[in-house]
Each structure stands twice: as C-alpha cells, then as structure tokens.
Amino acid sequence: MKKSNTVLNRLFRNRLAIIGMLMVFTVFACAIFASFIAPRDPNLMDLANSLLPVGSNQHVLGTDEFGRDLLSRLIYGARISLTVAVFAVLMGGTIGTVLGLTAGYYGGKIEAVTMRIMDALFAFPTVLLAITLMTVLGQGLNNLILAISIVAIPGFARIVRGETLVIKNEEYIEVIRSLGASDARIVFRHILPNCVASITVYASMCTAGAILSEASLSFLGLGIQPPTATWGTILRGGQEFLAVSPQIATCSGLAILITVLGFNLFGDGLRDALDPKLKQ
C-alpha cells in the first residue's frame, strides 16, 4: 500500500479534520494545564469588580456577577466538561461494546432482550433521559458521569452489534471456530479488533454529545453545582445579565460551540479516513 493511501495520510489531507483536531487539542491543553494557564483563581470573588466588561484591567474577558475572572472560569470549565465527557464515553462505550458483541455473536433470546432494552433507552430524547437519570441519582460529578454514560450505551451497542453480525459470518471466523477456538477468543481476538474503527469514530462524535449533555444538565441546575466552574453553570449565570454583561453567556456558549464543532469535524475526518471504500 502506498504511503499516500494510509489512514494517517488521508486524515491529514482533510483540512476540516485538521481544524477539528487543532480545536480539540487546544481545549484539551487548556484543561490539562489549567492551573498554569488561568490568570486567577476561578472561584476568587471580588464583588467590588463584578460584571466588568471585556478588556478590563487584569481581566481579559471581564468578570461575572461575583467578580470572578471569566477567562479563568472558562479554562477550568474545560477541565470539568472534558472530564465528564471522556469518562462517560469510556464507561458507556465499554458497556455498550460488550453488550453489542454479546448480542450480535450469540443472537437468539440474548440478542432480543438486549436490543429491546437498548430500543427502550433510545425511545427517550437524550437530554430528557439524562434529566430523568440525574433526578433519580442525585447531583454530583460521579452521578453526572454515570447518567451520561448510560445515555451513551445504546449507540455503542447498536453499532457493535451490526458489525458483529457481519463479521461472525465471514469464512475466516468459521475456520477459526472449526479449529476449536473458544467463543471468547473469537469475539475478543478476531471480531472486536475489526470493530475498533467504527467504535473510535462514534466515540469521537459521542464525546461532543456528552459535552452538550453536561452543559445542558449544569445549565438546568442538575449537574455540577456552583461555585465549581463548568461551561453550563457559567452560561446559566450569564443568562441573567445578558443586557449588561453579554460576554458571560457568549463566551461560555462559544467554548461549547468550538469544542463540539471540533469533535464533530475530527470525527467526520476520521470516518472518511477509515472508510474501507477509500482503501484502493
């Protein structure tokens, strides 16, 4: 195979994918190095300097209603939002993948019961299901991750089940089975590796959805609670001051937009790069 036909080369030739990758990299860098990048303590209040406009002295993006530096809160908010999204997708992806592999490989009643449960979860709109779960589980970081991970499970299960149904009927799988390979070996050594591409692409796009879910729940007061900085809580606080300090809601909204757009662009590029039809 020529070098120009490799996955990485196809990915790097996609300009939109590169833009998305840079967006995601920038947000991750802010999250990881927040304590070094943020100019101030995100929770430090200064009521005498509340609602300062953009470009104010020592406050690049101004301050919120409690005089807290908006830029610092946005940077630290990236850490919370990405932590929730990444761990939720990892948890939901792992459970969904196992369920999809089991349902697709064994079929029968196992497949019927598993996929009907997934269909029941799919029947609820994503945000509505997350709200219901948070109402039952209660507030807090761990419960927020758990709720969003449950929402992510059906998507992974469906994708992996579909891939498994195709792969398990391939001739080489029949040969491996005839040689006495166990079900576990067939599933995890031969079927799962062929599902990795689809799982990776879906996970990148699912991360964008998880960020939106976290922001929505925090905005509604069901997610991370103040004074912890998240993009959703910043947006929630800024809605009350749109007339006098529109930058609070605008900046937090732009942070969500850029991050979600970055993950979607990167996911689209990754899907195109991994598309078997492009492997000539």
N, C-alpha and C positions, 0 to 999 in steps of 0.2 A: 504494500500500500504506500502510495506516495505521501510524502510529508504534508503536502497541502491538503490531503484528504483526511487527516487525523481530526479527532474531535476538538482538540485544543485549537488547531488552526482554523477550523470552521467557526469556533466560538469567537476567536479573536478577530476574525474578519467581519463579524457582525457589530457594527458601530453602536447600535442601540443596546446590545448586550454589554458592551464595554462601558457605556454610560451608566447602565444599571449597576454593573459591578462596582464602578467607582462610587456611586451613591451609597451602596450597601457597605463598602469598605470604609467610607468616611463616617457613616453612622456608627459602625462597629468600633472604629478608632476612638470616636468621642465617648462611647460607652465604656470602653476598656480603660482609657486614660482620663476619665472624667475628673479625678482628683487632681490631676496635673494641669488640665486644660481650663477648667472652670475658674474664673477670676475670683469668685467669692463662695462662701458657704451658701448652698441653695436654700437653707432654712433660716438664715440670719435675717431677722426682722429689723426694719428701720422705719417706723411709722412716720417720722418727720420727712422722709423722702419717698412716700408712697406715690404710685401712679406717675412716675417720671416718664417723659417721652423718650423716644429713640434718640440716641446721641447725647444723652445727658452725661454730665461729668462722672466718670468712673462707672457708668452703666451704659454699655453699648446699645442694648435693646430696651433700656429703661427698666422700670421696676413694676411689681404688681401692687395689689391693694394693701399689702402689708410691708411694702418697701423692700421686698426680696428681689435680688438681681435676677432678671428674666433669663438672660443668657445662661447663667449658671444652672437655673432650674431646667432649662431645655436640655442642656448637656447631661445632667444627672437623670433627667427623664428618659433619655435614650437608654441608659443602663437598665432601668426598670422595665421599660417596654420590650427591649430585646431579650432580657432575661425571661420574662413571662412567655414571649413568643417562641423562643428557641426551646425551652424546656417543655412547653406544651406540645410543640410539634414533635419533639423527640419521643415523648411519652405516648402521645396519640398515634404517631407513626409506628412505633414498635408494637403496640397492642393491635392496631389495625392491620399491620402486615402479618402478624401471627394468625389473626382471625381469617384474613383473606387467604393465606396459604392453606390453612386447615380446611376451610370451606371449599376452596377450589380443588384441592387434591383428593379429599375423601368423598365429597359430594353427598348425595342422599339426604338423610334427615339432618345431618350435621350442617350441611350447606343451607338447607331450607330454614332451619331455626336461626342460624347465624345471620343470614341475609335478611330475614324478616325483621329481626331486631334492628339491623342497620337501616332498613327501609323506614322503620318506625322513627328512628332518630332523624332521618333525612326529611321526614314529614314536617318537622318544625323548622321555621326560619332560624338561621344560625344565631343571630343576636337574641331572639326570643328564647331559644333553648339555653343559651348561656345565662340569660337573666334568670330563668327558672332554676337552673342548677345553683347559681350563686345565692338565690333566695333560700334554697334548701341547705346548702353547705355553709353559708355564712361568709362574712368578709375575711380578707386576709390574702397574702401573697400565695401561700400554698393552695388554698381553695380556688383562687383565681386560675392558677396553672392547671389544676385538676379539672375545673369546669371547661376551660378552653380545649384541653386535651381530649375530653370526652366528645366535644363537638367535632374534633378533627378525625376521630376514629373511623366513622363510616366511609369517608372519602378514600382513605388509605385501603380499607378493607375491600371496597369495590374494585379499585384499580388492580390490586394484587390478585384478587380472585380471578378477574378477567385474564390477566397474564398467565396465571397458573393453569386455567382451563385449557389454554392453547398449548403451553409448553409441555404439560404432562402427557399429551397425546403424540408428542414428537417421537420419531423412531428411536433416537438415541436413548430416550428415557425408558422405552420398552426393553432395549438391550441391557441397560444398567439394571433394570428390575429382574430380568431373566438371569443375570449373573449373581443374584442373591443379595443385592443391596437393600438395606433397611429403608423404611419409609422416611425416617428422619434424615438419613444420608441423602436420599434423593431430593427431598424438599430443601434442605439447607445447603447442600453442596452443588446441586445442579439446577434447581428451579429458582431459588432465591437470587443467586447471582445474576440471572437473566431478567430479574425484575428490578434490579438496582437502578437502572437508568430512569424508568418510569417513576419509581419512588422518589428519586432525587429531584426530578423536575417538579413533581407535585408538592414535595416538601418545601421547595423554594417559594412556590406560589401560596402554599398554605401558611407560610410564615407571615406573608403580607396580610392574609386574612386574620391571623392571630393578633397581629398588631392592631388592626382595626377593632377587633373584639375587645381587646384590653382597653383601648381608648374609649370605646363606647360604654363599657361597664364602669370605668372610672368616672366618665362624664356623668353617668346616671347615679353615681354615689354607691355603686355596688362592688367596685373593685378596690384598688389601693386607696387608702384613706389619707387625707391631709394630716400632717404637713409634708408627707413624702411626695417628692416631685415626680409626676408622670405627665405625659402629654395630655391625657384625658382630664386629669384634675386641673391642669393649667388652663385648658380650654373651658372647663366648667366655671372656673373663677373668672375668666376673661369675658364670658358672655354678659355678665352684669355690668361691665364697664366699656361696652363697645363704643359708646358715644364719646367718652373722654380718653380712653386708652385702648384703641382698637388693635394695637400691636400685640397685646397679650394673647387674644384669641387667634389673631392672624398668624403669628409666629408658631404657635403650637400646632395650628392647622397645617401650616406649610411643612413642619417637621414630619407630621404624619403622612402628608401627601408625598413628599420626596422619598421617604423610606418605603412606602407601599409601592410607589411607581418604580423605584429601584429594584425591588424584589421581583416585580412583575416583568420588567424588561429583561432582567437577568434570567428569570425562569423561561421566558419565551425564547431567548437566545440559546439557552441550554437545551431546550426541547428540539429546536431546529438542528443543533449540533449533534444531538444523539439520535436524530431521526434515521432509521435504517435505510430509508429511501435515498438518502444523500450519500450513502457509502457505496460509491461506484468503484 
